Amino acid sequence: MKTIVAITFIILIVIFVFEKNYKMLISLMVLSLIGNMFYFDFYGSRIQAYQLIPLSLIFFDKVYNKVLLDSIIKEIRYEYILLLLTGILYGYLFPWDIGDSERTWSQLPEGRTIVALVRIALEINIIYFVYYIFINDLVEINELLNIISFLVIFIVSVAIVDAIIGYPIYKNLFNLSSYFERMSGRLLGFSHEPRGFARTLEVMVMLLLIFYINGYQFRYRNISIIIGLLGVLLSFAFSSYILLGVSFLYLYKSEIFKVKSVLVFMGVVIIGTIFYYMVKDSPKIALITARYDMVTEGREEYLMEGENVLFTRFELFDRAALNFFSDNPQHLLLGTGPNLIGIPSSKYMDKSAIVTFEGQLSGIPGIGLVNIVSRSGIIGFLLYLLFYFKISQKLKIQSNKYLGDIFTISFITYLLVQNPIFYFTTGFVLSAMERNINDHDNV
């Protein structure tokens, strides 16, 4: 963010915390989840607004029931403890070799360990924050739906208008270096790239759709779902199309997918058909077909010596991580430490990537499953999997289908693209689940 925007954001957070305006705090969080360009630079590291907002908990008079929630999310906490241990191991005791590359402090094993542990802790804290808000009725479910519904319409509308007139909104809110000409004509909203915009938007739309199907009333519900789906389609982001397809397939098999959902599904087919004929001759379609070809066929022309051609179907950071583990399977059990995978995997880049990134990787895998295994190994993945099945089973016992659908779709999205909205929906689902237990006990 530009300085004035960052200062405004911080002032708003302070004001809303002081006034205990939880509705507006949730609004800012949803806005920053859909728009990941709302971040603060801190000594070369990024702190997202949705990570900073939960820190306002320290100003609350009576903080959430932390002990109770700790027992519910113990698997996630265990994974974090594992990250602490592997961070000490691979960040300090036996740090990964950086070779001849010159890295800033935050990209060295020691600095990256600290930065990653702080960042992951801030994301986990989203669960506590959202849980606290909803377990104490500080924001009603209908208010949350109204917030999401309005912001979906607002952000997609801004994204469309901004793309048409040359991104003056985007360029005035954020640093010019954040904009790249190759993204011209595509929807950005308040995100760093079209797929980042579409991925979180897709989950928000699915959340609205699930509540809509289950009879919940909220403002602009029809138009927000339609505009949200249109925003995903106009993003021209292949990964978001996959997420949308997976979500609809899951809901189609669900018991809640009845008359209303069939109508919605037909609407999506009609919109999709119109959309296709509107843009079938557009060069943007080439982006989608190229991505499809990469995922289905791979890129043999970029194949490195000894590399499995399957790995060429993945983006650079995921591909490098997969190649590293293929050559070093002994690290699959515990992973490489908190977001440290970019250091040992830097040597697994093809020639074009070496030139582009100057021989070193600083990013992390974008696929959630690859990311989790990279940082905490198979053990870390199993802990998240155990957490998912534990909560799903409790929801099943409660016969709480709509919460189960929200939790499952957000978890699937997390495994596919490591979307932080998983922590938001988890906090909400856990609070609703706990309230159902309490209501049942009080009957």
N, C-alpha and C positions, 0 to 999 in steps of 0.2 A: 504494500500500500504506500501511497505517497504520504509524506509526513503529516499533512493536515488531516487526511482521512484516518490515519492511525491514531492521532491525538483525539479526534472526534469519537472514534470507536472506544478508546479507553475511558474518555469522559462519560460516555453513555453507560458503560459498564459500571463505573463508580456510582453514578447517579441512581441507576436501577437497583444496585446492591444497597445503597444507603436508604432508598425508599422502600426496599423489599418488594420491588415490582418484579415478581417472578415470571409473570406473563411476558414482559419485555425481554427478560434475560433468555427465556426459552426462544423468543422470536429471533434474537441475535444469534443464538446458537444454530437454529435451523438455517438462517440466512448464511452463516459462515460454513455450514456443512455443505450446502448446495453450491456456495461460491468460495472455493478454497484459495482465492487470491486475497482474502481478508486475513493476512498474516503479518507478524511483526518480525523485523530483522533483529537478531540478538547475537552480536559478535560472530556473524557469519552463519548462524543457524536460524531456522524459521520456527516461530511459535505461532501456530494457527489460532485464530480467535476462538474457535470452538474448544481448543485446549486451555486457553487462558480463562475463559468464563467460569469453569468449575472451580478455579482457585478462589473465586469470590466466596466459596463456602466458609473460608476462615473468618469472614465477617458476620456469619450467622450467629445468633444468640445460642440456639440449641441445634447442634449439628445432627444429621441423620443418624439412624440407629446403625452405626458402623459395625458393631460386633455381629448383629444379625445378618447383615449383608455379606460380611466376610465369610460366614459359613456357607452362604449360597454360592458365592463365586470363588470358592477355595481353589478350584482347578486353575482358574486364571491367575490367582495369586501364586500358586505353586510354579506356574510357568515363569512368572516374573522372578521368583527366587532363583530358579534355574538360570535365568538371564544374568542375575547378579553374580552367580558363581562362575559362569562361563565368561562373563565380562572381566572378572578378576583374572581368570586363567589366560584368556586370549588377548586381553587388553593390557595386562600388566606383567604377570608372571612369565608367560611365554607369548609375547605379542606377535601378531602376524607380521611377516617380513614385508616391508614396503618397497624393497629393492632400491632402484636409483631414482624413483619418482620423488618429486617435491610436493609435499602435502601441507596444507594448513593444519593448525592444531586440532580443529574439529574433525579433520579427516585422518588424523593419526589414530592408531589403535586405542591409545589412552583417552584422547579427547572424544573420539567417536563413541567409545563405551559410555562415557558420562552423558553426552548429548542424547544418545539413543535411550538410555535408561530413564532420563528425565522425560523425554518425549513419550515413551511408552507408558510411563506412570501417569502422565497428564491425560492420555487417552483412556486409560482404565478408570481414572477419576471421573470421566464422563458418566460412567455407570452409577457411581455414588451420587453425583449431582442430580441426574434425571430421576433416580430412585427417590431421593430426598424430596424433590419437588412434588412427585405424584403420590407418594405414600402418605404425604401430609395434606393432600388436597389443596396445594398452593396454586395449582393450575388444573382445571377440569379437562377431561378428555375432549369434550366438544370445543373448548377453547384451543386446545392443541390442534385439532383438526381444522378449525377456522384459520389458525396461523399458517399451517402448512398449505392449505388450499389457497389462501391469498398470496403467499410468497411464491408458490408454483406459477400462478398466473402472472404475477409481477415480474419475476425473474425471466420467464420465457418470453414475455412481451418485450422486456428490455433487450434481451438477447437478439430477438428478431429485428427490432428497429435498429439496434446498434450495428448489426451486420449489414443492413441495407444502406445505412448512411456513412459507413466507413469507420466504425468503432470510436467515435469521439467520447462516449461515456467511459468506455474501457480505458482509453488512453489518458483521460483526465483523472480517473480514480487510482490507477496503478502506474507504476514506472513504465516508461516507453520501452525499456529493454525486455519487458515481459511479453510484448506483442511481436509476433513473427508473421511476415507476409504470407508464408505458406498456409496460414490459417484463414486467410481472407475469404469472406463469403460464407464462413461456417459459424455456427452459434457458439459463443464463448460465455455469455452471461457474465458471471463474476468469477470464472474459473480460468486456470492456466491454459487449458486446451479443451477442445470439443468433447473428447471422451470423458474428461474429468467432470465437465458440466452434465453430461448425459447419464453417467453412472449413478450419481447420487439422486438426480432427478427421477430416474427410473424407480428407485426404491421408494421415494416419497410418493410417487404416483401409485405404486402397488399398495402402499399403506393406506392411502385414501380409498383405493378401490376395494380393499378388504373390508374396511369400515362401512363403505357404501353398501356393499353386498349384504352385510350383516344388519342393515337397517338404521345405521347411525345417521343423524341429521347434522349437516354442517353447511356453512355458507359456500355458495358458488360450486357445489360439489360436482355438478355435471360439467360445467365449463372448465373447472380446474383439471379434471381427469382428462378431458379431451385435449386441452391445450398442453398439458404435461406430456401426453403421448405424442402429440405433434412435435413438441420440443425434442423428444428423444429421436424421432424419425429424422428431423431436420439437422440433427447433429452430425449425420453421416459418419457415426462412430460404430464400427463393426462390432466391437466388444459390447457396446450398449444394446445392440440388436440381439446379441446372444443372450444377454441378461434378461431382456424383455421376453424373449422366446421361452427361456427356461422358467421364468416366473409364471407365464401364462400356462405352460404345460403342467406345472405343479398345481396351480389353482384349478385347472381344468379337471384334474383327477380328484380334486377335493370335493367334499360333500357340499360345501357352500356354493360351488359353482353351478348354480341353477339358472332360473329364468333371467334374472338381472345380469348375471355374468355372461350368459349367451348373447344377450343384447349388446353388452359392452364389447364382447369378442367380435360380433358382426360389425360393430362400429369401427373397431380397429382394422378389420379386414378391408372395409370400404375406404377408410382414410388411407390405409397403406396402398391400396390399388390406385387411388387418385394421386397419391404422393409419387408412386412409381412412374406413372405416365406424365407427371409434371416434370420429372427430373431425369428420365431415362437417358436423355441425350446430353445430360450435364457431365462435365469432366469430373465432378465430385463422385459420380458413380464409379469412376475408375479407382478411386481411393478404396471403396468398399470391395470391389472385385479383386483388387490387388491384395487387400488384407485377407480376403477369403482364400485366394490362391496360396498365400503364404501359410495360412493355418492348415489347409487341407493337403497341400503338396510339398511345402517346405521350400527352401531356396538352395538347391544343390550348387549353384554357381558361387555361393558364399561359404561352402563347406570347408572347414579347416581340417588339417591332417589328423586322422584318428577320431574325428567327431562323428557322433551318430546323427544321421540326416534328420532324425526326428527333432533334434534340438534346434534346427534352423527354422522351425515353425514358430519359435517364441521370440519375444522382444529381447533386446540386447541384455538387459540386466538378469532376466530369467534364464536366458540362454547361457550366459557366463556361469551362473550359479549351478545349472544342471551339468555343465561340462566339468566344473570343479568337483562336484560330488561323484560324477562318473569316474573320475581319476582318483578321488580320495573318499571312497565309501566308508572309511573308518570314522569320518566326521558326521555321518548321517544320524547317529544315535543322539548326540548332544548338540549338533549344529556348530556354527562358527562364532557364536556370541552375539550380543545385541547389535544388529545392523552392521556387523563387521564383514559380511560376506563380500562386499565390494573390494576389499583389500586382497584376499587370496584369489579371488576370481578375476582380477584384473588381467592376468596373463591369458585368459581364455576369451580374447577378443579377436575378431577378424581384422584384416588390414584396414578397412575403412573405419572401423570403430576405434582402432588405435590412433589414427590421425585425428578423428573428431574429438576424442576424449583425452588425447595426449598421453596415452598409455596407462591411464588409471581410471577406475570406476568409483564414483562417489554415491551413486544411487543404489536403491535396493530393488529386489524383484517386485514387479507389479502384481503378479498372480499371488493371491493370498496364501494358498497352500505352499507354494515354493518359498514365499517369504517366511512363513512360520518355521518350516523345516530348516531354512537357512540360518535362522537365528537361534532356534532351540531344538532342532532335530526332530526325529520321530517321536521322542518323548513329549516335546512341546505340542506337536500336532495331536497326539493321543489325549493330552490333557484338555485341549479345546474340544475334541470330539466327545470325551466323557462329559464335559460341561454341557454340550448341546443335548446329548441323550438324556442326561439327568433332568434338565429343565423340561425337555419335550415330554418325558414320562410324567412329570408332575402336572403338566398342562393337560395331558391326556386323561389322567386320573380325575382332574377337575372338569373334564369334558369342555375345556375352553378352547374351541377350535380356532376362533379368529386370532387369539394370541399365539397359538401354535403356528398358524400360517405366517404371521408377521415375523416370528422368531426364526422360522425355517428359511424364509426368503432372504432375510437379512444375513443369516449365517451362510447360506449358499453364495450370496453376493460377496461376503467377506472372504470366502475361500477362493473365489474366482478373481476378485480385484482388490482385496484388502481395503474395503471401504470403511472408514471410521464411523459411518452411520450405524454399524453393528453395535457399537458401545452405547449409542443413544437408544436404539430400539431395545437393547438388552435391559437397560435401566428401567425403561417404561414397562416392558413385559414383566420383569421381576416385581415391580411395585404393584402392578395389577394382579399378578398371581398371589402375592402376599396378602393383599387386601381381600381377595376372594376367600383365602384360608381364614383370615380373621373374621370376616362376615359370617362364614359357616360356623365358626366356633362360638359366635355370639348369638346364634339362633336358639 
